[in-house]
C-alpha cells in the first residue's frame, strides 16, 4: 500500500497537497476509492480511503489512527559531512534505522561544504526514506554547523558516544549494555 506524508497541521482536513498529491494523482495514477496509508512524521499513522483526486489535491477519509511507541533510546546522529553524495545515503540509512535527529557537522576534514538548500535536500531524503521503509517518525534534520559551534552548544542529557576504530575501542552494543535505561544517545561519527 502506498504511503504518504500528511503533516500534523493537515491531519484534521485529511487532504494531500503539493508533491504528495502530484505523486498520487500523476505518478501512481491513483483514483477515488483507492486505499493509502498516511503518517504525520510524529509517529501517528492511519489507513485512508481516497474520496476525490485532482492534480493538486487528494481528499481522504481517515480510518482510526495508531500511534506506535517510539523506539528507545532516542538517537541523535552527529555526522561529519563526507564528500560526494555519501551524506544522502547516510541520511537515508539513519532514517531506516530509526534515529530521532541528524546533525550534519562541518569539521576541519570536511572537503565539501554544504551549499544553499543542502539541508532541505537532506530533509526531503529523510521524508522519502520514511515513506519507503515504513518509518512513521520523521527525524529532525538540522542545518549543518561547524563542529566547534555544535560542541559548544550541545548540552543535552544522555549518553554520548564517539565512534572509533582505535585499538581498545569498545563495541557500541557493550557500551549500551553498560548503561541500561538510557533514554537519549548522541553518536558522533566522522573525522
Backbone as JSON Lines, residues from 0, in Angstrom:
{"i":0,"aa":"X","n":[0.84,-1.17,0.0],"ca":[0.0,0.0,0.0],"c":[0.89,1.24,0.0]}
{"i":1,"aa":"X","n":[0.55,2.2,-0.83],"ca":[1.35,3.43,-0.93],"c":[1.25,4.24,0.36]}
{"i":2,"aa":"X","n":[2.37,4.87,0.72],"ca":[2.44,5.69,1.95],"c":[2.66,7.15,1.57]}
{"i":3,"aa":"X","n":[1.97,8.03,2.3],"ca":[2.07,9.46,2.03],"c":[2.23,10.22,3.33]}
{"i":4,"aa":"X","n":[2.98,11.31,3.26],"ca":[3.19,12.19,4.41],"c":[2.05,13.18,4.48]}
{"i":5,"aa":"X","n":[1.35,13.19,5.61],"ca":[0.27,14.14,5.87],"c":[0.67,14.92,7.12]}
{"i":6,"aa":"X","n":[1.14,16.17,6.96],"ca":[1.63,16.93,8.12],"c":[0.58,17.01,9.22]}
{"i":7,"aa":"X","n":[1.03,17.11,10.47],"ca":[0.08,17.19,11.59],"c":[-0.95,18.31,11.41]}
{"i":8,"aa":"X","n":[-0.54,19.42,10.81],"ca":[-1.47,20.54,10.61],"c":[-2.57,20.22,9.59]}
{"i":9,"aa":"X","n":[-2.34,19.22,8.74],"ca":[-3.32,18.82,7.72],"c":[-4.14,17.61,8.15]}
{"i":10,"aa":"X","n":[-3.85,17.06,9.31],"ca":[-4.49,15.81,9.73],"c":[-6.0,15.96,9.82]}
{"i":11,"aa":"X","n":[-6.5,17.09,10.34],"ca":[-7.95,17.27,10.5],"c":[-8.65,17.44,9.16]}
{"i":12,"aa":"X","n":[-8.0,18.1,8.2],"ca":[-8.63,18.28,6.88],"c":[-8.44,17.05,6.0]}
{"i":13,"aa":"X","n":[-7.46,16.22,6.31],"ca":[-7.18,14.98,5.59],"c":[-7.09,15.2,4.08]}
{"i":14,"aa":"X","n":[-6.23,16.14,3.7],"ca":[-6.04,16.45,2.29],"c":[-4.56,16.44,1.95]}
{"i":15,"aa":"X","n":[-4.19,15.62,0.97],"ca":[-2.83,15.64,0.45],"c":[-2.72,16.79,-0.53]}
{"i":16,"aa":"X","n":[-1.61,17.51,-0.5],"ca":[-1.41,18.6,-1.44],"c":[0.05,18.6,-1.89]}
{"i":17,"aa":"X","n":[0.38,19.48,-2.8],"ca":[1.76,19.61,-3.26],"c":[2.31,18.35,-3.9]}
{"i":18,"aa":"X","n":[3.56,18.03,-3.55],"ca":[4.24,16.87,-4.15],"c":[3.54,15.56,-3.83]}
{"i":19,"aa":"X","n":[2.95,15.46,-2.63],"ca":[2.27,14.21,-2.25],"c":[1.05,13.98,-3.15]}
{"i":20,"aa":"X","n":[0.26,15.02,-3.39],"ca":[-0.91,14.9,-4.26],"c":[-0.49,14.59,-5.7]}
{"i":21,"aa":"X","n":[0.54,15.28,-6.16],"ca":[1.04,15.06,-7.52],"c":[1.52,13.61,-7.69]}
{"i":22,"aa":"X","n":[2.23,13.11,-6.69],"ca":[2.73,11.73,-6.76],"c":[1.57,10.74,-6.85]}
{"i":23,"aa":"X","n":[0.54,10.94,-6.03],"ca":[-0.6,10.02,-6.06],"c":[-1.36,10.12,-7.38]}
{"i":24,"aa":"X","n":[-1.67,11.34,-7.8],"ca":[-2.52,11.54,-8.98],"c":[-1.8,11.26,-10.29]}
{"i":25,"aa":"X","n":[-0.58,11.73,-10.43],"ca":[0.08,11.65,-11.73],"c":[1.07,10.5,-11.86]}
{"i":26,"aa":"X","n":[1.81,10.2,-10.8],"ca":[2.8,9.13,-10.89],"c":[2.14,7.77,-10.69]}
{"i":27,"aa":"X","n":[1.38,7.64,-9.6],"ca":[0.73,6.37,-9.31],"c":[-0.61,6.21,-10.03]}
{"i":28,"aa":"X","n":[-1.11,7.31,-10.58],"ca":[-2.41,7.33,-11.27],"c":[-3.52,6.78,-10.37]}
{"i":29,"aa":"X","n":[-3.49,7.23,-9.12],"ca":[-4.48,6.8,-8.15],"c":[-5.85,7.38,-8.45]}
{"i":30,"aa":"X","n":[-6.87,6.7,-7.91],"ca":[-8.25,7.12,-8.15],"c":[-9.04,7.11,-6.86]}
{"i":31,"aa":"X","n":[-10.19,7.75,-6.91],"ca":[-11.12,7.7,-5.78],"c":[-11.46,6.24,-5.51]}
{"i":32,"aa":"X","n":[-11.54,5.89,-4.24],"ca":[-11.81,4.51,-3.85],"c":[-10.57,3.73,-3.47]}
{"i":33,"aa":"X","n":[-9.39,4.21,-3.89],"ca":[-8.14,3.55,-3.5],"c":[-7.91,3.72,-2.0]}
{"i":34,"aa":"X","n":[-7.11,2.83,-1.44],"ca":[-6.73,2.92,-0.03],"c":[-5.24,3.2,0.05]}
{"i":35,"aa":"X","n":[-4.87,4.15,0.9],"ca":[-3.47,4.51,1.11],"c":[-3.19,4.55,2.61]}
{"i":36,"aa":"X","n":[-1.93,4.64,2.96],"ca":[-1.52,4.84,4.35],"c":[-0.9,6.22,4.45]}
{"i":37,"aa":"X","n":[-1.29,6.97,5.49],"ca":[-0.69,8.28,5.73],"c":[-0.01,8.27,7.09]}
{"i":38,"aa":"X","n":[1.03,9.08,7.23],"ca":[1.72,9.24,8.52],"c":[2.06,10.71,8.69]}
{"i":39,"aa":"X","n":[2.18,11.14,9.95],"ca":[2.38,12.57,10.22],"c":[3.81,12.94,10.61]}
{"i":40,"aa":"X","n":[4.72,11.99,10.63],"ca":[6.1,12.27,10.99],"c":[6.35,12.35,12.48]}
{"i":41,"aa":"X","n":[5.27,12.27,13.28],"ca":[5.39,12.3,14.74],"c":[5.0,10.96,15.35]}
{"i":42,"aa":"X","n":[4.87,9.94,14.5],"ca":[4.56,8.6,14.98],"c":[3.14,8.15,14.72]}
{"i":43,"aa":"X","n":[2.27,9.05,14.28],"ca":[0.87,8.69,14.02],"c":[0.73,8.19,12.59]}
{"i":44,"aa":"X","n":[-0.08,7.13,12.43],"ca":[-0.3,6.53,11.12],"c":[-1.77,6.11,11.01]}
{"i":45,"aa":"X","n":[-2.31,6.16,9.79],"ca":[-3.69,5.71,9.57],"c":[-3.85,5.26,8.13]}
{"i":46,"aa":"X","n":[-4.72,4.29,7.92],"ca":[-5.15,3.96,6.57],"c":[-6.2,4.99,6.19]}
{"i":47,"aa":"X","n":[-6.33,5.26,4.9],"ca":[-7.29,6.26,4.44],"c":[-7.87,5.84,3.1]}
{"i":48,"aa":"X","n":[-9.14,6.14,2.93],"ca":[-9.81,5.91,1.65],"c":[-9.75,7.22,0.87]}
{"i":49,"aa":"X","n":[-9.4,7.13,-0.41],"ca":[-9.33,8.31,-1.26],"c":[-10.75,8.66,-1.7]}
{"i":50,"aa":"X","n":[-11.16,9.9,-1.42],"ca":[-12.5,10.35,-1.77],"c":[-12.54,11.08,-3.11]}
{"i":51,"aa":"X","n":[-11.55,11.95,-3.34],"ca":[-11.54,12.77,-4.54],"c":[-10.09,13.05,-4.94]}
{"i":52,"aa":"X","n":[-9.83,13.02,-6.25],"ca":[-8.47,13.24,-6.76],"c":[-8.48,14.37,-7.78]}
{"i":53,"aa":"X","n":[-7.61,15.34,-7.58],"ca":[-7.34,16.35,-8.6],"c":[-5.82,16.46,-8.73]}
{"i":54,"aa":"X","n":[-5.37,17.27,-9.67],"ca":[-3.93,17.39,-9.91],"c":[-3.19,17.96,-8.69]}
{"i":55,"aa":"X","n":[-3.88,18.8,-7.9],"ca":[-3.21,19.5,-6.81],"c":[-3.67,19.08,-5.42]}
{"i":56,"aa":"X","n":[-4.76,18.31,-5.33],"ca":[-5.26,17.88,-4.02],"c":[-5.86,16.48,-4.09]}
{"i":57,"aa":"X","n":[-5.7,15.76,-3.0],"ca":[-6.32,14.44,-2.86],"c":[-7.03,14.44,-1.52]}
{"i":58,"aa":"X","n":[-8.37,14.32,-1.56],"ca":[-9.16,14.3,-0.32],"c":[-9.24,12.87,0.2]}
{"i":59,"aa":"X","n":[-9.11,12.74,1.51],"ca":[-9.07,11.42,2.15],"c":[-10.1,11.31,3.26]}
{"i":60,"aa":"X","n":[-10.49,10.08,3.53],"ca":[-11.29,9.77,4.71],"c":[-10.41,8.87,5.57]}
{"i":61,"aa":"X","n":[-9.96,9.41,6.7],"ca":[-9.04,8.67,7.56],"c":[-9.77,7.62,8.37]}
{"i":62,"aa":"X","n":[-9.13,6.47,8.51],"ca":[-9.62,5.43,9.42],"c":[-9.0,5.71,10.78]}
{"i":63,"aa":"X","n":[-9.16,4.82,11.72],"ca":[-8.62,5.03,13.06],"c":[-7.09,5.09,13.01]}
{"i":64,"aa":"X","n":[-6.55,6.1,13.66],"ca":[-5.09,6.29,13.69],"c":[-4.46,5.44,14.78]}
{"i":65,"aa":"X","n":[-3.25,5.0,14.52],"ca":[-2.49,4.29,15.55],"c":[-1.22,5.08,15.83]}
{"i":66,"aa":"X","n":[-0.79,5.02,17.07],"ca":[0.44,5.71,17.47],"c":[1.37,4.68,18.1]}
{"i":67,"aa":"X","n":[2.3,4.12,17.29],"ca":[3.24,3.15,17.85],"c":[4.17,3.8,18.88]}
{"i":68,"aa":"X","n":[4.63,3.01,19.81],"ca":[5.56,3.5,20.8],"c":[6.9,3.79,20.14]}
{"i":69,"aa":"X","n":[7.47,4.98,20.39],"ca":[8.76,5.28,19.76],"c":[9.86,4.39,20.32]}
{"i":70,"aa":"X","n":[10.81,4.05,19.46],"ca":[11.9,3.21,19.94],"c":[12.77,3.98,20.93]}
{"i":71,"aa":"X","n":[13.28,3.27,21.9],"ca":[14.2,3.89,22.86],"c":[15.56,3.27,22.66]}
{"i":72,"aa":"X","n":[16.6,3.93,22.88],"ca":[16.68,5.35,23.2],"c":[16.55,6.21,21.95]}
{"i":73,"aa":"X","n":[16.28,7.5,22.16],"ca":[16.24,8.46,21.06],"c":[17.69,8.77,20.68]}
{"i":74,"aa":"X","n":[18.03,8.47,19.43],"ca":[19.42,8.62,18.98],"c":[19.58,9.87,18.13]}
{"i":75,"aa":"X","n":[20.56,10.69,18.49],"ca":[20.98,11.81,17.66],"c":[22.26,11.4,16.96]}
{"i":76,"aa":"X","n":[22.25,11.45,15.64],"ca":[23.45,11.15,14.86],"c":[24.12,12.47,14.51]}
{"i":77,"aa":"X","n":[25.28,12.73,15.08],"ca":[26.09,13.9,14.75],"c":[27.15,13.42,13.77]}
{"i":78,"aa":"X","n":[26.95,13.74,12.49],"ca":[27.73,13.15,11.42],"c":[28.57,14.2,10.69]}
{"i":79,"aa":"X","n":[29.88,14.0,10.64],"ca":[30.74,14.85,9.81],"c":[30.34,14.62,8.36]}
{"i":80,"aa":"X","n":[30.27,15.69,7.59],"ca":[29.81,15.6,6.21],"c":[30.9,14.99,5.34]}
{"i":81,"aa":"X","n":[30.63,13.83,4.72],"ca":[31.61,13.21,3.83],"c":[31.53,13.83,2.44]}
{"i":82,"aa":"X","n":[32.49,13.49,1.59],"ca":[32.47,14.03,0.23],"c":[31.47,13.26,-0.64]}
{"i":83,"aa":"X","n":[31.14,13.87,-1.76],"ca":[30.22,13.25,-2.7],"c":[28.8,13.21,-2.18]}
{"i":84,"aa":"X","n":[28.06,12.22,-2.64],"ca":[26.66,12.08,-2.24],"c":[26.51,11.13,-1.06]}
{"i":85,"aa":"X","n":[27.61,10.85,-0.38],"ca":[27.55,9.91,0.73],"c":[26.64,10.36,1.86]}
{"i":86,"aa":"X","n":[26.5,11.67,2.07],"ca":[25.63,12.16,3.14],"c":[24.18,11.81,2.85]}
{"i":87,"aa":"X","n":[23.79,11.82,1.58],"ca":[22.43,11.42,1.22],"c":[22.17,9.99,1.67]}
{"i":88,"aa":"X","n":[23.12,9.11,1.4],"ca":[22.98,7.71,1.79],"c":[22.97,7.56,3.32]}
{"i":89,"aa":"X","n":[23.8,8.34,4.0],"ca":[23.83,8.28,5.46],"c":[22.49,8.71,6.04]}
{"i":90,"aa":"X","n":[21.91,9.79,5.5],"ca":[20.59,10.25,5.97],"c":[19.56,9.15,5.75]}
{"i":91,"aa":"X","n":[19.54,8.57,4.56],"ca":[18.58,7.52,4.24],"c":[18.7,6.34,5.21]}
{"i":92,"aa":"X","n":[19.9,5.85,5.4],"ca":[20.1,4.68,6.27],"c":[19.83,5.01,7.74]}
{"i":93,"aa":"X","n":[20.17,6.22,8.17],"ca":[19.89,6.62,9.55],"c":[18.39,6.65,9.81]}
{"i":94,"aa":"X","n":[17.62,7.14,8.84],"ca":[16.16,7.15,8.98],"c":[15.64,5.72,9.06]}
{"i":95,"aa":"X","n":[16.13,4.86,8.18],"ca":[15.69,3.46,8.17],"c":[16.0,2.77,9.5]}
{"i":96,"aa":"X","n":[17.08,3.17,10.15],"ca":[17.46,2.58,11.44],"c":[16.71,3.2,12.61]}
{"i":97,"aa":"X","n":[16.02,4.31,12.38],"ca":[15.18,4.89,13.42],"c":[15.8,5.98,14.27]}
{"i":98,"aa":"X","n":[16.79,6.72,13.76],"ca":[17.34,7.81,14.56],"c":[16.29,8.91,14.73]}
{"i":99,"aa":"X","n":[16.42,9.66,15.82],"ca":[15.47,10.73,16.11],"c":[15.9,12.07,15.53]}
{"i":100,"aa":"X","n":[17.21,12.26,15.35],"ca":[17.73,13.55,14.9],"c":[19.05,13.33,14.17]}
{"i":101,"aa":"X","n":[19.26,14.11,13.11],"ca":[20.51,14.05,12.36],"c":[21.11,15.45,12.36]}
{"i":102,"aa":"X","n":[22.35,15.55,12.83],"ca":[23.05,16.83,12.88],"c":[24.28,16.75,11.98]}
{"i":103,"aa":"X","n":[24.21,17.3,10.74],"ca":[25.4,17.34,9.89],"c":[26.43,18.31,10.47]}
{"i":104,"aa":"X","n":[27.7,17.89,10.45],"ca":[28.77,18.69,11.02],"c":[29.84,19.02,9.98]}
{"i":105,"aa":"X","n":[30.3,20.26,9.99],"ca":[31.43,20.68,9.17],"c":[32.66,20.62,10.08]}
{"i":106,"aa":"X","n":[33.6,19.74,9.74],"ca":[34.81,19.57,10.55],"c":[36.02,20.07,9.77]}
{"i":107,"aa":"X","n":[37.17,20.06,10.41],"ca":[38.38,20.5,9.71],"c":[38.72,19.57,8.55]}
{"i":108,"aa":"X","n":[38.22,18.35,8.56],"ca":[38.49,17.4,7.47],"c":[37.39,17.37,6.41]}
{"i":109,"aa":"X","n":[36.36,18.19,6.58],"ca":[35.27,18.22,5.6],"c":[35.79,18.81,4.29]}
{"i":110,"aa":"X","n":[35.6,18.07,3.21],"ca":[36.08,18.51,1.9],"c":[35.01,19.33,1.19]}
{"i":111,"aa":"X","n":[33.78,18.84,1.22],"ca":[32.68,19.5,0.54],"c":[31.84,20.23,1.57]}
{"i":112,"aa":"X","n":[31.78,21.54,1.47],"ca":[30.96,22.33,2.39],"c":[29.57,22.47,1.79]}
{"i":113,"aa":"X","n":[28.54,22.21,2.59],"ca":[27.18,22.22,2.05],"c":[26.78,23.61,1.58]}
{"i":114,"aa":"X","n":[26.18,23.64,0.4],"ca":[25.72,24.9,-0.16],"c":[24.29,25.2,0.26]}
{"i":115,"aa":"X","n":[23.78,26.27,-0.29],"ca":[22.41,26.68,-0.02],"c":[21.44,25.58,-0.45]}
{"i":116,"aa":"X","n":[20.51,25.25,0.39],"ca":[19.5,24.26,0.05],"c":[19.88,22.82,0.34]}
{"i":117,"aa":"X","n":[21.12,22.57,0.76],"ca":[21.55,21.19,1.0],"c":[20.77,20.56,2.15]}
{"i":118,"aa":"X","n":[20.53,21.33,3.22],"ca":[19.77,20.8,4.35],"c":[18.36,20.43,3.93]}
{"i":119,"aa":"X","n":[17.76,21.25,3.05],"ca":[16.41,20.93,2.56],"c":[16.43,19.64,1.75]}
{"i":120,"aa":"X","n":[17.48,19.43,0.98],"ca":[17.59,18.18,0.21],"c":[17.69,16.99,1.15]}
{"i":121,"aa":"X","n":[18.47,17.12,2.23],"ca":[18.58,16.02,3.19],"c":[17.25,15.78,3.89]}
{"i":122,"aa":"X","n":[16.47,16.84,4.14],"ca":[15.14,16.67,4.75],"c":[14.21,15.91,3.79]}
{"i":123,"aa":"X","n":[14.28,16.24,2.5],"ca":[13.46,15.5,1.52],"c":[13.9,14.04,1.46]}
{"i":124,"aa":"X","n":[15.21,13.8,1.52],"ca":[15.73,12.43,1.53],"c":[15.2,11.68,2.74]}
{"i":125,"aa":"X","n":[15.17,12.34,3.89],"ca":[14.65,11.71,5.12],"c":[13.17,11.37,4.96]}
{"i":126,"aa":"X","n":[12.39,12.28,4.39],"ca":[10.97,12.03,4.18],"c":[10.76,10.86,3.23]}
{"i":127,"aa":"X","n":[11.5,10.83,2.13],"ca":[11.37,9.72,1.18],"c":[11.76,8.39,1.83]}
{"i":128,"aa":"X","n":[12.78,8.4,2.66],"ca":[13.19,7.17,3.36],"c":[12.1,6.71,4.32]}
{"i":129,"aa":"X","n":[11.45,7.65,5.01],"ca":[10.34,7.29,5.91],"c":[9.22,6.62,5.12]}
{"i":130,"aa":"X","n":[8.87,7.21,4.0],"ca":[7.79,6.65,3.19],"c":[8.14,5.26,2.68]}
{"i":131,"aa":"X","n":[9.39,5.09,2.26],"ca":[9.82,3.83,1.65],"c":[9.94,2.7,2.66]}
{"i":132,"aa":"X","n":[10.44,3.0,3.86],"ca":[10.74,1.91,4.8],"c":[9.66,1.66,5.83]}
{"i":133,"aa":"X","n":[8.62,2.49,5.86],"ca":[7.54,2.27,6.82],"c":[7.76,2.94,8.17]}
{"i":134,"aa":"X","n":[8.73,3.81,8.24],"ca":[9.01,4.55,9.48],"c":[7.97,5.66,9.63]}
{"i":135,"aa":"X","n":[7.31,5.76,10.78],"ca":[6.27,6.76,10.97],"c":[6.78,8.03,11.64]}
{"i":136,"aa":"X","n":[7.98,7.99,12.2],"ca":[8.54,9.15,12.87],"c":[9.62,9.75,11.99]}
{"i":137,"aa":"X","n":[9.39,10.98,11.56],"ca":[10.33,11.68,10.69],"c":[11.38,12.37,11.56]}
{"i":138,"aa":"X","n":[12.64,11.98,11.42],"ca":[13.66,12.62,12.26],"c":[13.91,14.07,11.84]}
{"i":139,"aa":"X","n":[14.31,14.86,12.81],"ca":[14.71,16.23,12.52],"c":[16.07,16.17,11.84]}
{"i":140,"aa":"X","n":[16.2,16.88,10.72],"ca":[17.5,17.02,10.06],"c":[17.89,18.49,10.22]}
{"i":141,"aa":"X","n":[18.87,18.75,11.06],"ca":[19.28,20.12,11.37],"c":[20.16,20.67,10.25]}
{"i":142,"aa":"X","n":[20.3,21.99,10.23],"ca":[21.23,22.62,9.3],"c":[22.66,22.28,9.72]}
{"i":143,"aa":"X","n":[23.54,22.18,8.74],"ca":[24.95,21.88,9.03],"c":[25.56,23.03,9.82]}
{"i":144,"aa":"X","n":[26.36,22.66,10.81],"ca":[27.06,23.66,11.64],"c":[28.51,23.22,11.81]}
{"i":145,"aa":"X","n":[29.4,24.18,12.06],"ca":[30.79,23.81,12.36],"c":[30.84,22.97,13.64]}
{"i":146,"aa":"X","n":[31.73,22.0,13.65],"ca":[31.86,21.09,14.79],"c":[32.06,21.83,16.1]}
{"i":147,"aa":"X","n":[32.94,22.83,16.12],"ca":[33.22,23.58,17.35],"c":[31.97,24.28,17.88]}
{"i":148,"aa":"X","n":[31.16,24.85,16.97],"ca":[29.92,25.52,17.39],"c":[28.95,24.51,17.98]}
{"i":149,"aa":"X","n":[28.83,23.35,17.32],"ca":[27.91,22.32,17.82],"c":[28.36,21.84,19.19]}
{"i":150,"aa":"X","n":[29.65,21.6,19.34],"ca":[30.18,21.11,20.61],"c":[29.92,22.1,21.74]}
{"i":151,"aa":"X","n":[30.1,23.39,21.45],"ca":[29.89,24.42,22.47],"c":[28.42,24.54,22.88]}
{"i":152,"aa":"X","n":[27.51,24.26,21.95],"ca":[26.08,24.43,22.25],"c":[25.39,23.13,22.62]}
{"i":153,"aa":"X","n":[26.06,22.01,22.51],"ca":[25.45,20.69,22.73],"c":[25.47,20.35,24.22]}
{"i":154,"aa":"X","n":[24.33,20.53,24.86],"ca":[24.25,20.27,26.3],"c":[23.14,19.3,26.64]}
{"i":155,"aa":"X","n":[22.75,18.42,25.73],"ca":[21.67,17.5,26.03],"c":[22.11,16.45,27.03]}
{"i":156,"aa":"X","n":[21.14,15.95,27.72],"ca":[21.4,14.87,28.67],"c":[21.59,13.58,27.9]}
{"i":157,"aa":"X","n":[21.96,12.55,28.59],"ca":[22.06,11.25,27.96],"c":[23.49,10.84,27.67]}
{"i":158,"aa":"X","n":[23.58,9.67,27.09],"ca":[24.86,9.06,26.79],"c":[25.45,9.66,25.52]}
{"i":159,"aa":"X","n":[26.75,9.92,25.53],"ca":[27.43,10.44,24.35],"c":[28.51,9.43,23.94]}
{"i":160,"aa":"X","n":[28.47,9.05,22.66],"ca":[29.38,8.03,22.14],"c":[30.12,8.59,20.93]}
{"i":161,"aa":"X","n":[31.42,8.37,20.88],"ca":[32.21,8.74,19.71],"c":[32.64,7.44,19.04]}
{"i":162,"aa":"X","n":[32.25,7.29,17.76],"ca":[32.65,6.1,17.01],"c":[34.16,6.13,16.79]}
{"i":163,"aa":"X","n":[34.8,5.0,17.04],"ca":[36.26,4.97,16.94],"c":[36.75,3.61,16.45]}
{"i":164,"aa":"X","n":[37.81,3.66,15.67],"ca":[38.48,2.44,15.22],"c":[39.79,2.24,15.96]}
{"i":165,"aa":"X","n":[40.03,3.05,16.98],"ca":[41.28,2.98,17.74],"c":[41.38,1.66,18.49]}
{"i":166,"aa":"X","n":[42.6,1.18,18.69],"ca":[42.77,-0.05,19.48],"c":[42.15,0.14,20.87]}
{"i":167,"aa":"X","n":[41.44,-0.85,21.32],"ca":[40.81,-0.77,22.64],"c":[39.43,-0.15,22.63]}
{"i":168,"aa":"X","n":[38.97,0.34,21.49],"ca":[37.62,0.9,21.41],"c":[36.6,-0.22,21.64]}
{"i":169,"aa":"X","n":[35.56,0.08,22.4],"ca":[34.56,-0.94,22.73],"c":[33.41,-0.91,21.73]}
{"i":170,"aa":"X","n":[32.84,-2.06,21.44],"ca":[31.67,-2.09,20.55],"c":[30.5,-1.31,21.17]}
{"i":171,"aa":"X","n":[29.72,-0.66,20.33],"ca":[28.6,0.14,20.81],"c":[27.62,-0.69,21.63]}
{"i":172,"aa":"X","n":[27.4,-1.91,21.23],"ca":[26.49,-2.79,21.96],"c":[26.94,-2.94,23.42]}
{"i":173,"aa":"X","n":[28.24,-3.09,23.65],"ca":[28.76,-3.21,25.01],"c":[28.55,-1.92,25.81]}
{"i":174,"aa":"X","n":[28.78,-0.79,25.16],"ca":[28.59,0.5,25.83],"c":[27.13,0.67,26.24]}
{"i":175,"aa":"X","n":[26.21,0.36,25.33],"ca":[24.78,0.48,25.65],"c":[24.38,-0.5,26.75]}
{"i":176,"aa":"X","n":[24.95,-1.68,26.73],"ca":[24.65,-2.68,27.76],"c":[25.06,-2.18,29.15]}
{"i":177,"aa":"X","n":[26.14,-1.4,29.21],"ca":[26.62,-0.85,30.48],"c":[25.76,0.31,30.99]}
{"i":178,"aa":"X","n":[24.85,0.81,30.16],"ca":[24.01,1.95,30.53],"c":[22.53,1.61,30.3]}
{"i":179,"aa":"X","n":[21.98,0.66,31.03],"ca":[20.57,0.3,30.84],"c":[19.67,1.48,31.21]}
{"i":180,"aa":"X","n":[18.56,1.58,30.53],"ca":[17.61,2.66,30.81],"c":[17.97,3.98,30.18]}
{"i":181,"aa":"X","n":[19.02,4.02,29.37],"ca":[19.4,5.26,28.7],"c":[18.29,5.66,27.74]}
{"i":182,"aa":"X","n":[17.85,6.91,27.83],"ca":[16.74,7.39,27.0],"c":[17.22,8.23,25.82]}
{"i":183,"aa":"X","n":[18.41,8.8,25.93],"ca":[18.96,9.62,24.85],"c":[20.42,9.25,24.61]}
{"i":184,"aa":"X","n":[20.76,9.11,23.33],"ca":[22.14,8.8,22.95],"c":[22.54,9.75,21.83]}
{"i":185,"aa":"X","n":[23.71,10.34,21.95],"ca":[24.29,11.12,20.85],"c":[25.48,10.33,20.33]}
{"i":186,"aa":"X","n":[25.45,10.04,19.04],"ca":[26.51,9.27,18.4],"c":[27.25,10.19,17.44]}
{"i":187,"aa":"X","n":[28.53,10.43,17.71],"ca":[29.36,11.3,16.9],"c":[30.21,10.45,15.96]}
{"i":188,"aa":"X","n":[30.09,10.73,14.65],"ca":[30.82,9.96,13.65],"c":[31.52,10.9,12.69]}
{"i":189,"aa":"X","n":[32.76,10.59,12.4],"ca":[33.46,11.31,11.35],"c":[34.77,11.93,11.79]}
{"i":190,"aa":"X","n":[35.63,12.13,10.82],"ca":[36.93,12.74,11.12],"c":[36.81,14.25,11.23]}
